Amino acid sequence: MKRWLLLAGSHLSVLALGVALGIYLLPILIAPAAPTADEVRAQAASAQRSGQFRRDLKDSDALHWGEGTVSINEGHVVLDGQLAPGPDYKLYLSPEFVETEADFLRLKPRMARVGDVKTFRNFVVPIPASVDPADYRAVIVWCETFRQFITAARYQ
């Protein structure tokens, strides 16, 4: 009986590890090619606003972080940097800077969802015509599936 419990425990542990690795690695494996440095620079050159993603925000951690320069022009939000890989990342513009999940959820009804983030090193996300970046003060990356705060940046 003890042997069966050890076998079941070891198999369940390996299964859990496999699922966790799959959740982490799948977005990396299926991610499209990231924009090149030249593409990012070209979009960032016309930016009217910019900010910084930092790893040291309250609800960022070893698995949920972003770093780099975020630039916002009339048509795009551009990252020259990187994000921790993960599934179902969404980009939001917020009227206030947030750095916790609780603050994000409190302000989410007042935020504008810009679009999906599908790459983890550099990104260029188009801003819908109905969204005016001048009406907001921060850009936020949020994992919709796991309701997890990734990173945020104030912009001027």
C-alpha positions in Angstrom: 0.0 0.0 0.0 2.8 2.4 0.9 4.5 1.6 -2.4 1.3 2.5 -4.3 1.0 5.8 -2.5 4.6 6.7 -3.3 4.0 5.8 -7.0 0.8 7.7 -7.2 2.4 10.7 -5.4 5.4 10.7 -7.8 3.3 10.4 -10.9 1.0 13.2 -9.7 4.0 15.4 -9.0 5.4 14.8 -12.5 2.0 15.5 -14.0 1.7 18.8 -12.1 5.2 19.8 -13.2 4.3 19.0 -16.8 1.2 21.1 -16.7 3.0 24.0 -15.1 5.8 23.8 -17.7 3.2 23.6 -20.5 1.4 26.7 -19.2 4.7 28.6 -19.0 6.3 27.3 -22.3 3.2 27.2 -24.7 2.9 31.0 -25.1 6.6 31.2 -25.9 6.4 28.4 -28.4 3.4 29.8 -30.3 4.3 33.5 -30.0 4.7 35.3 -33.4 7.9 36.9 -34.3 8.6 40.0 -32.2 9.0 43.4 -34.0 12.5 44.1 -34.9 14.5 46.9 -33.1 14.2 49.0 -36.3 10.4 48.6 -36.4 10.2 49.5 -32.7 12.4 52.6 -33.2 10.4 53.7 -36.2 7.1 53.6 -34.2 8.7 55.1 -31.1 10.1 58.0 -33.1 6.6 59.6 -33.5 5.7 59.0 -29.8 4.0 61.9 -28.0 4.1 60.0 -24.6 6.4 57.6 -23.0 7.0 55.7 -19.7 9.0 52.8 -18.1 8.0 49.3 -17.3 9.9 48.3 -14.1 10.3 44.9 -12.4 10.0 46.3 -8.9 6.2 47.1 -8.8 4.2 45.8 -5.8 2.4 42.9 -7.5 5.1 42.1 -10.0 7.2 39.1 -9.1 9.7 36.6 -10.6 7.0 35.2 -13.0 5.0 38.4 -13.7 7.1 41.4 -14.7 8.0 43.8 -17.5 10.8 46.1 -18.2 11.7 48.6 -20.9 10.5 51.8 -22.5 6.8 52.2 -23.5 6.0 54.8 -26.2 2.6 55.9 -27.2 1.8 57.6 -30.5 -1.6 58.4 -32.0 -1.9 54.8 -33.4 0.2 52.4 -31.4 1.6 51.5 -28.0 5.2 50.3 -28.4 7.5 48.4 -26.0 11.2 48.4 -26.4 12.0 45.9 -23.7 10.5 42.6 -22.5 7.8 40.9 -20.5 7.8 37.7 -18.6 6.2 35.1 -20.9 2.6 34.1 -20.2 -0.8 33.4 -21.8 -3.5 35.8 -22.7 -1.8 39.2 -22.0 -4.0 42.3 -22.6 -2.9 45.9 -22.9 -5.0 48.6 -21.1 -4.8 52.3 -20.8 -5.8 53.5 -17.3 -6.8 57.0 -16.0 -4.6 56.2 -12.9 -1.3 54.4 -12.4 -1.8 51.0 -10.7 0.7 48.4 -9.4 -1.6 45.9 -7.7 -4.3 43.4 -8.9 -6.8 45.0 -6.5 -6.3 48.5 -7.9 -6.5 47.1 -11.5 -9.8 45.4 -10.8 -11.1 48.5 -9.0 -10.3 50.7 -12.0 -10.9 48.2 -14.9 -14.4 49.6 -15.7 -12.7 53.0 -16.4 -9.9 51.6 -18.5 -9.6 51.2 -22.2 -8.6 47.8 -23.5 -6.2 48.4 -26.3 -5.5 44.9 -27.5 -3.6 41.7 -27.2 0.1 41.4 -26.4 1.4 38.4 -28.3 5.1 38.9 -28.1 7.4 39.1 -25.0 10.4 40.9 -26.4 9.2 44.2 -27.9 5.7 44.8 -29.1 3.7 47.1 -31.3 -0.1 47.1 -30.4 -2.5 49.2 -32.5 -4.7 51.6 -30.5 -8.4 51.5 -31.6 -9.6 54.7 -33.2 -12.2 55.1 -30.4 -9.4 55.4 -27.8 -7.6 58.7 -27.2 -4.3 58.1 -25.2 -4.5 61.7 -23.9 -7.5 60.7 -21.8 -5.3 58.2 -19.8 -2.2 58.3 -17.7 -0.9 54.8 -17.5 -0.4 51.7 -19.7 -0.9 48.2 -18.1 -0.2 44.6 -19.1 -2.7 42.2 -17.5 -3.1 38.4 -17.8 -6.8 37.9 -18.4 -6.9 34.1 -18.0 -5.3 34.1 -14.6 -6.4 37.6 -13.5 -2.7 38.4 -12.8 -1.1 41.9 -12.8 2.1 41.8 -15.0 3.4 45.4 -15.1 2.4 49.1 -15.6 4.0 52.4 -16.5 3.0 56.0 -16.0 3.3 58.1 -19.1 3.6 61.8 -19.8 
